Amino acid sequence: MPVDYRYHIGSLVAIFLALLLGILIGIGLAPNPQDLDQVVAGLKAEYQKVSQSNDAERKSKEAELREADALSKETVAAVIAGRLAGKRVAMVVDHDFGRDTLPDTLRATLKQAGASVVSTTVVTKDFVTLPVAVKQKVVQQLGVYPPPGVHFRTVIAEAIAQDLARGRADQILGLQSSGLVKSAADSNYAVRPDAVLMVGGAASPDEIAAERIDLPLVRKLTELGVRSVGVEGKGAAISVVPLYKAAGISTVDNADTAAGRLAIVLVLAGVSGHYGVKETADSFLPAIPATVQR
């Protein structure tokens, strides 16, 4: 059957005409360069307007946050003033916080509330990891020999609790010279505290040994009649509050906030419970007494 080239030529011509028509229509509908420039300029102006509006709103929100923060600080300062007057508080920090200012902030809060911070004892990394050489040094210097089935760290933690509860520093100073603990320069271990504030919560499991250090210390303090309160920062990656709670002591899980510091003062003043923002908390804040009990 002969090929009809006229059919193919006609098809190609039709396709070409359709493409040409589309191009002509497109050119006719497209704006001229001046109109396009105006559209682009309008879009830029609208973007700048929205951006300026958002920037103004952001600055306004930042100013409101600064005002709210200042108000919360002033309010907390007014509420806690004098609530711990005459109270003697010792702080035990269960690991070296490094650049974190939480321990210093808590010390300032306690003093602002009228408490006397009689001592601050910080657990060092060597206490947590307990290298063999350090362990041998402690055994030689202090004669610490744990009984069968009792961990070495537990014996040391209980020794610290005994010193705190009895108003002495026999073991603590020895542990300090061995590098297992550090003490604040103004620590006075000869004064028996009314309460011990345990400061925990770490960024990684390598920084703390709460089951071997915190718990034995808290339990021994309780046994010797000294009240303990366990606290940590809101953003602590490793929470020790469940362990403190299991040990039967009151807790605050947002100690790095104004509300958390207020809760700590109220708990040290005599309130019991578990406060903060985590699942372990029973409520956000304790009930705030209307007047300071003197």
Secondary structure in CASP SS format (residue, H / E / C, confidence):
PFRMAT SS
TARGET T0000
AUTHOR 0000-0000-0000
METHOD secondary structure of the structure
MODEL  1
M C 1.00
P C 1.00
V C 1.00
D C 1.00
Y H 1.00
R H 1.00
Y H 1.00
H H 1.00
I H 1.00
G H 1.00
S H 1.00
L H 1.00
V H 1.00
A H 1.00
I H 1.00
F H 1.00
L H 1.00
A H 1.00
L H 1.00
L H 1.00
L H 1.00
G H 1.00
I H 1.00
L H 1.00
I H 1.00
G H 1.00
I H 1.00
G H 1.00
L H 1.00
A C 1.00
P C 1.00
N C 1.00
P H 1.00
Q H 1.00
D H 1.00
L H 1.00
D H 1.00
Q H 1.00
V H 1.00
V H 1.00
A H 1.00
G H 1.00
L H 1.00
K H 1.00
A H 1.00
E H 1.00
Y H 1.00
Q H 1.00
K H 1.00
V H 1.00
S H 1.00
Q H 1.00
S H 1.00
N H 1.00
D H 1.00
A H 1.00
E H 1.00
R H 1.00
K H 1.00
S H 1.00
K H 1.00
E H 1.00
A H 1.00
E H 1.00
L H 1.00
R H 1.00
E H 1.00
A H 1.00
D H 1.00
A H 1.00
L H 1.00
S H 1.00
K H 1.00
E H 1.00
T H 1.00
V H 1.00
A H 1.00
A H 1.00
V H 1.00
I H 1.00
A C 1.00
G C 1.00
R C 1.00
L C 1.00
A C 1.00
G C 1.00
K C 1.00
R E 1.00
V E 1.00
A E 1.00
M E 1.00
V E 1.00
V E 1.00
D C 1.00
H C 1.00
D C 1.00
F C 1.00
G C 1.00
R C 1.00
D C 1.00
T C 1.00
L H 1.00
P H 1.00
D H 1.00
T H 1.00
L H 1.00
R H 1.00
A H 1.00
T H 1.00
L H 1.00
K H 1.00
Q H 1.00
A C 1.00
G C 1.00
A C 1.00
S E 1.00
V E 1.00
V E 1.00
S E 1.00
T E 1.00
T E 1.00
V E 1.00
V E 1.00
T C 1.00
K H 1.00
D H 1.00
F H 1.00
V H 1.00
T H 1.00
L C 1.00
P C 1.00
V H 1.00
A H 1.00
V H 1.00
K H 1.00
Q H 1.00
K H 1.00
V H 1.00
V H 1.00
Q H 1.00
Q H 1.00
L H 1.00
G C 1.00
V C 1.00
Y C 1.00
P C 1.00
P C 1.00
P C 1.00
G C 1.00
V C 1.00
H C 1.00
F H 1.00
R H 1.00
T H 1.00
V H 1.00
I H 1.00
A H 1.00
E H 1.00
A H 1.00
I H 1.00
A H 1.00
Q H 1.00
D H 1.00
L H 1.00
A H 1.00
R H 1.00
G C 1.00
R C 1.00
A C 1.00
D H 1.00
Q H 1.00
I H 1.00
L H 1.00
G H 1.00
L H 1.00
Q H 1.00
S H 1.00
S C 1.00
G C 1.00
L C 1.00
V E 1.00
K E 1.00
S E 1.00
A C 1.00
A C 1.00
D C 1.00
S C 1.00
N C 1.00
Y C 1.00
A C 1.00
V C 1.00
R C 1.00
P C 1.00
D C 1.00
A E 1.00
V E 1.00
L E 1.00
M E 1.00
V E 1.00
G E 1.00
G C 1.00
A E 1.00
A C 1.00
S C 1.00
P H 1.00
D H 1.00
E H 1.00
I C 1.00
A C 1.00
A C 1.00
E C 1.00
R C 1.00
I C 1.00
D H 1.00
L H 1.00
P H 1.00
L H 1.00
V H 1.00
R H 1.00
K H 1.00
L H 1.00
T H 1.00
E H 1.00
L C 1.00
G C 1.00
V C 1.00
R E 1.00
S E 1.00
V E 1.00
G E 1.00
V E 1.00
E E 1.00
G C 1.00
K C 1.00
G C 1.00
A C 1.00
A C 1.00
I E 1.00
S C 1.00
V C 1.00
V H 1.00
P H 1.00
L H 1.00
Y H 1.00
K H 1.00
A H 1.00
A C 1.00
G C 1.00
I C 1.00
S E 1.00
T E 1.00
V E 1.00
D C 1.00
N C 1.00
A C 1.00
D C 1.00
T C 1.00
A H 1.00
A H 1.00
G H 1.00
R H 1.00
L H 1.00
A H 1.00
I H 1.00
V H 1.00
L H 1.00
V H 1.00
L H 1.00
A C 1.00
G C 1.00
V C 1.00
S C 1.00
G C 1.00
H E 1.00
Y E 1.00
G C 1.00
V C 1.00
K C 1.00
E C 1.00
T C 1.00
A C 1.00
D C 1.00
S E 1.00
F C 1.00
L C 1.00
P C 1.00
A C 1.00
I C 1.00
P C 1.00
A C 1.00
T C 1.00
V C 1.00
Q C 1.00
R C 1.00
END
